[in-house]
């Protein structure tokens, strides 16, 4: 994946965990036979090197094993709850069938919905992280699309207290 940022960018620790998860979900979707669902520190280092931005040098030493563990928690959680999460996406992304969504957008939504529904992450954090990651990895329209879908989900979640 290519970054669209033209300035140095330092990933927060949880942001990096989400990016690792996004990278793995992307690989699971596009590489036939790829079924590795455990991210190692070596994998994280390799991914970090692949997503470097010109003029910025980040290092795996900025991150800890807990960051990798959180990425694995997200990866396994999204995979285990994929049917439920995809049903939520289909409910709120009414303009696009799930199969037609860009892989990046779909997986950013999966991660965010998982964190809101199962990790009980504050919705503001999940929403902001999803939008920022979409600005980096998605298309020009990804961040506004993701914002709309997540905002609808969040409004419904709090209106009805919980979406099953």
SULPE-V339097 format. One record per backbone hydrogen bond with DSSP energy under -1.0 kcal/mol. CO is the residue of the C=O (numbers start at 1). NH is the residue of the N-H. If there is no record, write none. Layout:
co=CO nh=NH
co=CO nh=NH
This chain:
co=12 nh=16
co=13 nh=17
co=14 nh=18
co=15 nh=19
co=16 nh=20
co=17 nh=21
co=18 nh=22
co=19 nh=23
co=20 nh=24
co=21 nh=25
co=22 nh=26
co=23 nh=27
co=24 nh=28
co=25 nh=29
co=26 nh=30
co=27 nh=31
co=31 nh=34
co=40 nh=44
co=41 nh=45
co=42 nh=46
co=43 nh=47
co=44 nh=48
co=45 nh=49
co=46 nh=50
co=47 nh=51
co=53 nh=56
co=59 nh=62
co=60 nh=63
co=64 nh=67
co=64 nh=68
co=65 nh=69
co=66 nh=70
co=67 nh=71
co=68 nh=72
co=69 nh=73
co=70 nh=74
co=71 nh=75
co=72 nh=76
co=73 nh=77
co=74 nh=78
co=75 nh=79
co=76 nh=80
co=77 nh=81
co=81 nh=85
co=82 nh=86
co=83 nh=87
co=84 nh=88
co=85 nh=89
co=86 nh=90
co=87 nh=91
co=88 nh=92
co=89 nh=93
co=93 nh=96
co=97 nh=100
co=98 nh=101
co=102 nh=106
co=103 nh=107
co=104 nh=108
co=105 nh=109
co=106 nh=110
co=107 nh=111
co=108 nh=112
co=109 nh=113
co=110 nh=114
co=111 nh=115
co=112 nh=116
co=113 nh=117
co=114 nh=118
co=114 nh=119
co=115 nh=121
co=122 nh=126
co=123 nh=127
co=124 nh=128
co=125 nh=129
co=126 nh=130
co=127 nh=131
co=128 nh=132
co=129 nh=133
co=130 nh=134
co=131 nh=135
co=132 nh=136
co=133 nh=137
co=134 nh=138
co=141 nh=145
co=142 nh=146
co=143 nh=147
co=144 nh=148
co=145 nh=149
co=146 nh=150
co=147 nh=151
co=148 nh=152
co=149 nh=153
co=150 nh=154
co=151 nh=155
co=152 nh=156
co=153 nh=157
co=154 nh=158
co=155 nh=159
co=156 nh=160
co=160 nh=162
